[in-house]
């Protein structure tokens, strides 16, 4: 196919060729240069399966998210009395030999 000398993009639509994936949102952020250098290093080394800057940033945010949830859950558990309802069953199970042969 030959390239035309000129193309008319007046009626073109941005993003019409590749539709964005569902569940993904494009955002623009500014990061410190040393943070970007670290991210790029992670991608270059494929550290922990890193394949892109987005993958590294997503993984880091998901870790922080899980950490925040763990802190929240620990605070909830710390403010409630211990539930001993299953203690006797657990003690019995620990004393009972397993017959799985």
N, C-alpha and C positions, 0 to 999 in steps of 0.2 A: 504494500500500500504506500503510495506516494504522499509525502507531506505537502500540505497546501502552503502557499506563500504567506497567506494570512488566514486567521481564524476569527470568527465573530462570537464573542462570549457575552454579548449583551443579554441574551435570554438564558444564559447558563445559571445553574443553581449549585451553590457550594454544598459539598457532601452528597451529591446525588449519585455518585458512583459507588461509594462504599458506605453502607448504612452503619451507624454506631451499634455496638453490641448492647443487648439488653443487660441491665444490671451494672453498667459501667458509666461513669460520668467523667468527662474531661474537666480537669481543673488546672489552673495556672498558679504556681506558687514560687516564691523566691527563697532560695536556700543559701546558707553561707557557703563560700567557696570550698572550705575544708570538708563540709558535709557532702558536697557534690563530688569532691575528689574521692572520698571514702566510698560513696555509692558506686562511682565508676570503677573503682578498684574491685569491689565486690562482683560487679558484672563481668569485668575482665577475667577474674579468677573463677567465675561461675561458683562463687562461694554459696554453699547451702542451696545450690540449684538456681542461683540468680541468673536470669536470662535478659533482664532489662532493668532500667532505672525504676520503672513502675513496679516491677516485681519486688525489688529491694525495699522500696518505700512502703508498699502494701504489706509486706511481711513484717516490717518494723511497727507499723501502726496496728496490725492485728495482734502482735505480741503485747503492745502497750494496752490494747483493749482487753485482752485476756488477763493481764496483770491487774487492771482496774477492777474487773469483775471478781477476781480472786480476793482482792482487798475488801470489796463490798461484801462478798459472801462470808469472809472471815469475821467481819464486824457483825453481821447478822447472827452468826453462830455464837460469837462471844457474848451477845446480849440475850441469849436464850438459855434456859437451864438445860442441863444434859438430859437426853432422852435415854433412859435405861431399859426401855421396853424389850429390846432384843438382846440384852446382855446375857440372860440365862440361856437363850437359844445359841448364842455364839459360844458360850463356855461349853455347852453340851456338844456342839459340833466339833470343837477343838479336842475334846476327849474321845470322840468316837472314831475308831479306826475306819479308814476307807476300804471298802471291798470292791475294788474296780478291776481286779484281775480276772 
